[in-house]
Amino acid sequence: MGLISFIGFTLLVAVIAYLSTRKTDETSSDGYFLGGRSLTGPVIAGSLLLTNLSTEQIIGVNGVSFRDGLPIIAYEVFAAVAMVFTAFVLLPKYLKVGIATVPQFLERRFGKATKTIVSILFLLGYAISMLPTVLYSGALAINSMFDIPEMLNMDPKSALWVTVWAIGIIGSIYAIFGGLKAVAVSDSINAVGLIIGGSLIPIFGLMYIGDGNVLTGLNTLTTALPEKFSVIGGPDSDVPFWTLFTGMVIVNFYYWGTNQAIIQRALGAKNLKEGQKGLLLAAFIKILGPLIVALPGIIAFYIFNGNLDNPDEAYPMLVKTVLPAAFVGFFAAVLFGAILSSFNSALNSSVTLFGLDFYKEYINKDASELQTVKAGKTFGIVLAIFSMAIAPLLYGVQGGIFTYLQQLNGTHSVPILAIVLVGIFSKKVTGRAANISILFSAVTYLVTLYIIKPDISFLHLMGILFVLTIVFMFLISSIKPRETDFEEEYTKQVDITPWKYLKPVGFAVCACVLLLYVFLA
């Protein structure tokens, strides 16, 4: 029964996505890469949430909350503030100049060399960290929930290879042959399913603890483990409290404002108003994220008495224990959709970056729209195969998959956020300063984190390096400044009239975040 509902729901999503994209001209760059600039607020919100909320997030964050409790929710809750900032500041700038990729924005501001360097950083980040971790964590979840190793009569590591390749091939078909609109539509359907299914896990978990009563279960849990429910992280926590004002700001502002795999959904908006609606709707829902990605980890700690060798196993083990058999197939299908979402969204963005920023720029400058799209698809196939080949090698990574991903992402998140913000708020900083600063930041971060290994949180290291990178940019520019101030030009690709409720809704989101932290402090 579970397998039938799994297959049925997965096929339903695929059919709806196919029917929704039949009228989109995907032989053009805008059609394939940006969904024809036709995405509405609810579709953007659903796609943003599903692109972010995948198994590396659900399994990884619950794994950390199993070990440390609620301080890890900063990654979820501060995301809402970052989305408000993007809606207010970044998206109007992006849509005004009519870009399809963040590196294109940087090219107009700093020059072609900056665009190339940042595109390389994005592609390396997707190839080495994001795509493999999504595949690995997804395969780990599916294997645990369906007992795939036993079914295939294989050891866990060998079964992981099979599942990784199965997920990778299906995700590649969505992303490479469907374009952004297919990705966005399937994301929106799965978003509803994941919110419903994800909410059921803590409910059934609390009922399991409270003998059928959710409130009794919650009271038992908070009484037995009060230390797990404080959001103030100690020095040994994955998120020490003071990192909320250093690296946590950078992680979230980079991810929600400049990460191509995320912001591409908002760039495909039919106008600024719809883009801002999508971002703020996603921000409100994101505040509820801890219920799905952190509370189950604490429930698992109580149920299993903290006795799990690998914290990343906490969530799938909890699902197997508390979810009624009738729901397992549906939830597995939704989780499978979340896995595909993050994988195919990053892959689609990689295809976009390669097609527009490399193939059209350096390989075939006279390429037609159709040739550019075909070249991007070919690159996507190669990248997908590479990711599927290295994902199983992450088996048993030290410190957990979520922390591994965040640490590695600092290599590109710090310099990219720094140059985007400086590019927007300063008209005088030069392209040379940006290029040197990017290389300075990436190399310094890697050497400090993996060779020097200072006794501070990597989030503090990101904060320090972010400030140094910006100072470095202004110092270099002061030696040889721009001859004229940079002036941006409105390309009139879409209407950039802001949403009339932007300010009250944006301030309400930020107030909710503040109140949540005060309540849980």
VOBA-999991 format. One line per field, with one value per residue (C-alpha): residue in three letters; z, x, y. Coordinates in Angstrom, 3 decimals, padded with zeros to 6 digits. Layout:
! residues N
residuo	(ALA	...);
z	(Z	...);
x	(X	...);
y	(Y	...);
END
This chain:
! residues 521
residuo	(MET	GLY	LEU	ILE	SER	PHE	ILE	GLY	PHE	THR	LEU	LEU	VAL	ALA	VAL	ILE	ALA	TYR	LEU	SER	THR	ARG	LYS	THR	ASP	GLU	THR	SER	SER	ASP	GLY	TYR	PHE	LEU	GLY	GLY	ARG	SER	LEU	THR	GLY	PRO	VAL	ILE	ALA	GLY	SER	LEU	LEU	LEU	THR	ASN	LEU	SER	THR	GLU	GLN	ILE	ILE	GLY	VAL	ASN	GLY	VAL	SER	PHE	ARG	ASP	GLY	LEU	PRO	ILE	ILE	ALA	TYR	GLU	VAL	PHE	ALA	ALA	VAL	ALA	MET	VAL	PHE	THR	ALA	PHE	VAL	LEU	LEU	PRO	LYS	TYR	LEU	LYS	VAL	GLY	ILE	ALA	THR	VAL	PRO	GLN	PHE	LEU	GLU	ARG	ARG	PHE	GLY	LYS	ALA	THR	LYS	THR	ILE	VAL	SER	ILE	LEU	PHE	LEU	LEU	GLY	TYR	ALA	ILE	SER	MET	LEU	PRO	THR	VAL	LEU	TYR	SER	GLY	ALA	LEU	ALA	ILE	ASN	SER	MET	PHE	ASP	ILE	PRO	GLU	MET	LEU	ASN	MET	ASP	PRO	LYS	SER	ALA	LEU	TRP	VAL	THR	VAL	TRP	ALA	ILE	GLY	ILE	ILE	GLY	SER	ILE	TYR	ALA	ILE	PHE	GLY	GLY	LEU	LYS	ALA	VAL	ALA	VAL	SER	ASP	SER	ILE	ASN	ALA	VAL	GLY	LEU	ILE	ILE	GLY	GLY	SER	LEU	ILE	PRO	ILE	PHE	GLY	LEU	MET	TYR	ILE	GLY	ASP	GLY	ASN	VAL	LEU	THR	GLY	LEU	ASN	THR	LEU	THR	THR	ALA	LEU	PRO	GLU	LYS	PHE	SER	VAL	ILE	GLY	GLY	PRO	ASP	SER	ASP	VAL	PRO	PHE	TRP	THR	LEU	PHE	THR	GLY	MET	VAL	ILE	VAL	ASN	PHE	TYR	TYR	TRP	GLY	THR	ASN	GLN	ALA	ILE	ILE	GLN	ARG	ALA	LEU	GLY	ALA	LYS	ASN	LEU	LYS	GLU	GLY	GLN	LYS	GLY	LEU	LEU	LEU	ALA	ALA	PHE	ILE	LYS	ILE	LEU	GLY	PRO	LEU	ILE	VAL	ALA	LEU	PRO	GLY	ILE	ILE	ALA	PHE	TYR	ILE	PHE	ASN	GLY	ASN	LEU	ASP	ASN	PRO	ASP	GLU	ALA	TYR	PRO	MET	LEU	VAL	LYS	THR	VAL	LEU	PRO	ALA	ALA	PHE	VAL	GLY	PHE	PHE	ALA	ALA	VAL	LEU	PHE	GLY	ALA	ILE	LEU	SER	SER	PHE	ASN	SER	ALA	LEU	ASN	SER	SER	VAL	THR	LEU	PHE	GLY	LEU	ASP	PHE	TYR	LYS	GLU	TYR	ILE	ASN	LYS	ASP	ALA	SER	GLU	LEU	GLN	THR	VAL	LYS	ALA	GLY	LYS	THR	PHE	GLY	ILE	VAL	LEU	ALA	ILE	PHE	SER	MET	ALA	ILE	ALA	PRO	LEU	LEU	TYR	GLY	VAL	GLN	GLY	GLY	ILE	PHE	THR	TYR	LEU	GLN	GLN	LEU	ASN	GLY	THR	HIS	SER	VAL	PRO	ILE	LEU	ALA	ILE	VAL	LEU	VAL	GLY	ILE	PHE	SER	LYS	LYS	VAL	THR	GLY	ARG	ALA	ALA	ASN	ILE	SER	ILE	LEU	PHE	SER	ALA	VAL	THR	TYR	LEU	VAL	THR	LEU	TYR	ILE	ILE	LYS	PRO	ASP	ILE	SER	PHE	LEU	HIS	LEU	MET	GLY	ILE	LEU	PHE	VAL	LEU	THR	ILE	VAL	PHE	MET	PHE	LEU	ILE	SER	SER	ILE	LYS	PRO	ARG	GLU	THR	ASP	PHE	GLU	GLU	GLU	TYR	THR	LYS	GLN	VAL	ASP	ILE	THR	PRO	TRP	LYS	TYR	LEU	LYS	PRO	VAL	GLY	PHE	ALA	VAL	CYS	ALA	CYS	VAL	LEU	LEU	LEU	TYR	VAL	PHE	LEU	ALA);
z	(000.000	000.941	-002.300	-004.397	-002.786	-003.211	-006.956	-007.461	-005.834	-007.592	-011.012	-010.300	-009.661	-012.842	-015.001	-013.601	-014.135	-017.743	-018.514	-016.970	-019.181	-022.559	-023.578	-022.368	-025.175	-023.755	-026.876	-025.689	-022.774	-020.896	-021.447	-020.338	-017.678	-016.204	-016.985	-019.520	-016.672	-015.795	-012.192	-009.659	-005.910	-004.630	-007.182	-006.247	-002.515	-002.958	-005.105	-002.703	000.244	-001.526	-003.071	000.451	002.399	001.311	003.052	003.845	005.700	007.341	008.247	008.930	011.126	013.055	013.531	015.128	017.265	018.432	019.748	020.737	020.883	019.454	018.808	015.294	014.380	013.690	010.174	009.679	011.530	010.376	006.808	007.147	007.861	004.905	002.582	003.763	002.956	-000.499	-001.189	-000.066	-001.488	-003.808	-005.975	-007.159	-008.274	-010.050	-011.922	-012.861	-014.889	-016.276	-015.370	-015.558	-013.300	-010.382	-012.250	-015.059	-012.493	-011.373	-014.976	-015.470	-012.212	-012.189	-015.592	-017.390	-015.260	-012.067	-013.681	-014.751	-011.322	-009.512	-012.004	-011.374	-007.593	-007.954	-010.171	-007.883	-004.886	-006.573	-007.884	-004.706	-001.885	-002.709	-005.327	-003.673	-000.170	-001.435	-003.174	-000.209	002.461	000.226	-000.419	003.313	004.135	001.477	002.401	006.103	005.595	003.076	004.348	000.873	001.955	003.158	000.095	-002.259	000.002	000.097	002.804	003.571	001.630	-001.549	-001.388	-001.066	-004.509	-006.078	-004.481	-005.226	-008.934	-009.054	-007.471	-009.610	-012.907	-012.137	-010.887	-013.981	-016.274	-014.466	-014.380	-017.712	-019.973	-018.217	-017.518	-014.600	-014.937	-014.620	-011.537	-010.022	-010.631	-009.203	-006.238	-005.470	-005.354	-003.210	-000.928	000.177	000.687	002.625	004.940	005.654	005.862	007.745	010.313	010.933	012.173	015.329	015.934	015.816	017.750	020.576	020.541	020.831	023.927	025.409	024.933	022.190	023.514	021.788	024.688	027.219	024.982	024.659	028.433	029.038	026.502	027.808	031.421	030.705	028.391	029.287	028.168	024.590	024.281	024.817	021.629	023.350	022.120	024.335	023.135	022.223	020.262	016.444	016.721	019.671	020.524	019.318	015.873	015.254	014.679	012.611	010.334	010.653	009.007	006.151	005.625	005.317	003.377	000.887	000.542	000.125	-001.709	-003.963	-004.307	-007.938	-007.152	-004.821	-006.315	-009.806	-008.685	-007.902	-011.092	-013.029	-011.508	-013.944	-012.117	-008.945	-007.073	-007.559	-006.665	-003.396	-002.558	-003.102	-000.906	001.983	001.856	002.013	004.909	007.029	006.421	007.144	010.715	011.276	009.883	013.303	013.824	010.863	010.962	014.682	017.011	015.610	016.511	020.169	020.112	018.704	021.498	024.097	022.401	021.749	025.006	022.987	021.932	018.211	016.846	013.949	014.762	011.054	011.504	014.102	011.672	009.460	012.578	014.151	010.994	010.981	014.679	014.973	011.540	010.898	008.008	005.923	005.787	005.013	001.221	000.948	003.196	001.371	-001.933	-000.527	000.880	-002.495	-004.074	-001.672	-002.592	-006.301	-005.709	-004.208	-006.645	-009.816	-008.719	-008.219	-011.446	-013.386	-012.040	-013.038	-016.547	-016.632	-015.468	-017.974	-020.928	-020.458	-018.701	-020.350	-023.572	-024.961	-023.618	-024.397	-026.504	-029.133	-029.035	-032.081	-030.600	-031.172	-028.270	-029.098	-029.221	-025.857	-024.219	-025.765	-024.559	-021.056	-021.066	-022.128	-019.305	-016.885	-017.801	-017.159	-013.834	-012.728	-013.432	-011.522	-008.507	-008.511	-008.581	-005.506	-003.357	-001.837	-000.738	001.921	003.834	007.530	007.122	010.438	012.245	010.293	006.757	007.535	009.289	006.563	003.925	005.779	006.415	002.794	001.518	003.368	000.619	-001.830	000.334	002.033	-001.079	-003.252	-000.672	-000.043	-003.689	-004.408	-001.474	-002.266	-005.926	-004.973	-002.288	-003.741	-007.224	-006.927	-006.126	-009.134	-010.871	-010.094	-006.376	-006.519	-008.332	-005.982	-002.939	-004.097	-004.414	-001.127	000.731	-000.732	-000.197	003.304	004.420	003.206	004.675	008.027	008.432	007.177	007.809	010.685	012.375	014.907	018.091	017.051	015.313	011.520	011.638	013.515	010.963	008.185	009.940	010.395	006.823	005.445	007.066	005.916	002.344	002.177	003.704	001.218	-001.689	-000.644	000.016	-003.442	-005.078	-003.272	-004.951	-008.453	-008.358	-011.175	-013.638	-013.535	-011.054	-012.015	-013.279	-013.566	-016.441	-016.359	-019.115	-018.785	-018.918	-016.228	-014.300	-011.136	-009.239	-005.637	-003.778	-001.792	001.356	001.256	004.306	006.795	005.873	005.932	009.365	010.677	009.621	011.449	014.566	014.582	014.476	017.409	019.483	018.842	020.131	023.193	023.966	023.625	025.215);
x	(000.000	002.803	004.680	001.522	000.794	004.474	004.437	000.984	001.778	005.156	003.571	000.778	003.334	005.231	002.070	000.928	004.417	004.428	000.966	001.922	004.983	003.543	002.843	006.164	008.673	011.674	013.813	014.476	016.709	013.923	011.520	013.915	015.945	013.313	009.997	009.195	009.286	005.762	006.007	003.464	003.855	002.499	004.554	007.696	007.052	006.511	009.592	011.756	010.685	011.122	014.457	015.677	013.799	015.319	016.709	020.077	018.054	015.437	017.849	020.842	019.130	017.176	020.471	021.959	018.838	019.040	022.501	022.237	018.574	017.001	019.959	020.183	016.805	018.713	019.335	015.554	014.261	016.878	016.088	012.812	014.718	017.013	014.009	012.558	015.874	015.918	012.340	013.075	016.574	018.005	015.092	014.154	017.768	017.912	014.619	015.403	018.446	016.663	019.229	018.842	021.833	023.559	026.903	025.235	024.441	028.063	029.238	027.268	028.606	032.216	032.999	033.278	036.148	034.062	031.157	033.426	035.062	031.713	030.180	033.113	032.608	028.898	029.509	032.244	029.940	027.099	029.356	031.371	028.958	025.293	024.458	026.361	025.029	021.437	021.858	023.639	021.179	018.218	019.483	020.176	016.554	014.976	017.222	016.333	012.586	012.166	014.924	016.483	019.692	017.628	015.369	018.376	020.347	023.244	025.286	024.226	027.088	026.481	022.726	023.520	025.183	022.045	019.683	021.933	021.993	018.239	017.470	020.094	018.765	015.139	016.128	018.252	015.306	013.206	015.893	017.668	014.730	011.976	013.493	012.731	008.947	008.778	010.984	008.942	005.526	006.559	008.131	004.882	002.856	005.458	005.660	002.062	002.703	005.921	004.358	001.452	003.601	006.431	003.973	002.588	005.939	006.182	002.424	002.653	005.927	004.324	001.308	003.741	005.318	001.991	000.016	-002.141	-002.275	-000.123	-000.192	000.701	003.580	004.838	004.637	006.517	009.182	009.773	009.803	012.287	014.578	014.287	017.874	016.980	014.363	016.607	017.629	020.693	023.578	026.617	030.249	030.291	027.052	026.963	025.442	026.938	024.662	026.949	027.285	023.711	025.255	028.253	028.257	024.536	023.651	026.062	024.871	021.225	021.676	023.924	021.625	018.332	019.646	022.515	022.561	021.662	019.751	017.430	017.125	016.461	012.876	012.307	014.119	011.465	008.659	006.189	006.769	008.350	005.048	004.712	008.384	007.986	004.745	006.491	009.458	007.328	004.877	007.858	009.313	006.158	006.075	009.810	009.250	007.265	010.167	011.557	008.443	009.525	013.320	014.200	011.433	011.514	015.204	014.425	011.516	013.895	016.397	013.695	012.341	015.763	017.344	020.033	021.413	022.111	025.634	024.918	022.665	021.776	019.778	017.476	014.812	014.359	014.398	011.691	009.555	009.753	008.843	005.913	004.279	001.299	001.892	-000.895	001.024	004.482	004.053	002.659	005.353	008.113	006.761	006.771	010.265	011.344	009.898	011.932	015.094	014.417	013.578	016.916	018.844	017.096	016.978	020.755	021.254	018.944	020.849	024.160	022.811	021.738	025.152	027.049	024.769	024.574	027.841	030.301	029.024	027.476	030.330	033.479	032.746	030.231	029.460	027.187	025.181	021.438	018.986	018.426	022.180	022.695	019.965	021.316	024.860	023.514	021.665	024.813	026.776	023.961	024.228	028.002	027.590	024.816	026.990	029.903	027.666	026.213	029.732	031.003	027.826	028.197	031.738	030.166	028.977	029.766	031.150	032.440	030.324	027.129	026.108	024.483	027.517	029.804	027.703	027.606	031.349	032.218	029.749	031.659	034.287	031.944	029.169	031.394	032.993	029.849	027.624	030.337	030.749	026.978	026.268	029.221	028.180	024.673	025.539	028.763	029.169	032.933	034.422	036.254	036.120	039.781	039.090	036.181	038.206	041.196	038.893	037.032	040.269	041.597	038.423	038.157	041.824	042.005	038.859	040.037	043.543	042.234	039.466	041.216	044.942	045.270	042.061	041.476	039.529	036.496	033.229	033.437	030.494	032.635	035.387	032.917	031.879	035.460	036.387	033.282	034.305	037.924	036.799	034.737	037.561	039.981	037.710	037.553	041.314	042.195	039.656	041.115	044.480	042.985	039.300	036.742	036.947	033.148	030.495	028.538	024.993	022.407	019.921	016.257	015.819	011.987	011.945	009.248	007.199	009.088	006.213	006.587	003.830	001.740	001.763	005.539	006.441	003.742	004.141	007.951	007.997	005.470	007.781	010.750	008.607	007.575	011.234	012.115	009.154	010.028	013.578	012.367	009.864	012.413	015.404);
y	(000.000	002.415	001.711	002.282	005.661	006.617	005.851	007.383	010.737	010.986	010.346	012.853	015.615	014.735	014.838	018.200	019.683	018.427	019.837	023.197	023.630	022.626	026.233	027.669	028.293	026.446	026.873	030.450	031.448	033.269	030.375	027.625	029.440	031.799	030.094	032.835	035.421	034.298	033.017	034.280	034.855	031.502	029.526	031.478	030.932	027.193	026.813	028.847	026.698	023.374	024.346	025.055	022.393	019.118	016.093	017.658	020.309	018.070	015.268	017.506	020.109	017.455	015.640	018.760	019.400	015.751	016.600	020.301	021.308	024.478	026.861	025.381	026.977	030.213	028.889	028.654	031.695	034.228	033.154	035.104	038.335	037.660	037.184	040.505	042.203	040.587	041.718	045.290	045.826	043.182	042.016	045.547	046.036	042.667	043.064	046.664	045.578	042.470	039.819	036.020	035.236	036.983	036.885	038.885	041.595	041.558	041.819	045.027	046.427	045.188	043.653	040.323	038.960	039.293	037.476	034.620	034.246	034.217	031.768	029.411	029.728	028.964	025.947	024.571	025.057	023.189	020.405	019.767	020.571	021.196	018.540	015.650	016.410	016.553	013.198	011.607	012.759	011.911	008.416	007.957	008.889	006.680	003.742	004.047	004.455	001.632	-000.688	-000.624	-002.463	-005.444	-005.296	-005.395	-007.744	-005.245	-003.578	000.063	001.658	-000.366	000.292	003.992	003.949	002.458	004.997	007.979	007.110	006.484	009.874	011.620	010.267	011.184	014.654	015.241	014.493	017.115	019.799	019.333	018.532	020.511	023.918	026.225	026.181	022.370	022.622	025.470	023.859	020.467	022.297	024.112	020.865	019.137	022.206	021.657	017.941	018.511	021.076	018.696	015.555	017.268	018.628	015.142	013.811	015.988	015.532	011.734	011.917	013.901	011.550	008.621	010.221	011.381	008.147	009.645	013.227	015.881	018.375	015.679	014.622	018.218	018.742	015.478	016.472	020.011	018.776	015.977	017.986	021.712	022.374	021.338	024.118	027.143	028.987	030.451	028.305	027.775	027.985	024.273	024.473	024.401	027.894	029.841	032.786	035.591	034.000	035.217	038.650	037.510	034.469	033.666	036.973	036.241	032.643	033.691	036.939	035.150	032.151	034.017	037.067	036.039	032.229	031.540	028.315	030.269	033.742	032.353	031.653	035.346	036.427	034.501	036.639	038.220	041.539	042.945	042.823	039.022	038.467	040.395	038.573	035.233	036.138	037.416	034.509	032.134	034.188	033.766	030.019	029.795	031.005	027.789	025.750	024.659	022.509	020.387	020.594	020.841	019.592	016.027	015.785	016.532	014.067	011.431	012.168	011.461	008.328	006.765	008.057	009.818	006.436	006.809	006.465	008.843	011.865	012.125	008.907	010.530	011.762	008.672	006.466	008.636	008.453	004.657	004.546	006.981	007.332	005.014	002.625	004.232	007.516	006.149	005.966	009.509	010.979	009.127	010.525	014.067	013.597	012.235	015.393	017.519	015.615	016.126	019.777	020.772	018.599	019.724	023.377	023.504	021.559	023.876	026.897	025.288	024.740	028.401	029.647	027.533	028.275	032.036	032.889	030.474	028.943	032.128	034.265	032.296	029.206	030.329	034.035	033.732	030.865	030.911	030.654	026.977	026.239	027.941	025.869	022.630	023.389	024.036	020.713	018.836	020.448	019.553	015.878	015.890	017.710	015.342	012.287	013.863	014.585	011.068	009.642	011.508	011.681	008.167	009.091	011.358	008.269	008.780	012.335	013.664	016.293	015.648	016.493	019.875	021.367	020.008	021.771	025.100	025.116	024.414	027.018	029.756	029.610	031.322	032.804	035.400	036.955	036.777	038.497	041.115	042.119	042.100	044.433	046.713	046.717	047.887	050.433	051.885	053.389	053.829	050.381	048.946	045.571	044.929	045.455	043.011	040.331	040.511	040.521	037.403	035.438	036.862	035.824	032.295	031.403	032.956	031.118	027.705	028.104	029.385	026.793	023.647	024.317	026.817	025.531	028.349	027.652	029.709	028.896	028.888	031.331	033.883	033.305	034.109	037.328	038.509	037.673	039.399	042.708	042.290	041.571	044.765	046.843	045.250	046.245	049.892	050.053	048.713	051.024	054.030	053.375	053.421	054.494	054.375	057.242	057.665	056.545	053.430	054.101	051.314	051.228	050.133	047.514	047.376	043.554	043.517	046.072	047.096	048.741	047.475	045.616	048.126	045.956	045.369	047.480	046.354	042.681	042.893	044.549	041.996	039.137	040.703	041.305	037.630	036.561	038.845	037.639	033.994	034.516	036.427	033.641	030.820	032.578);
END
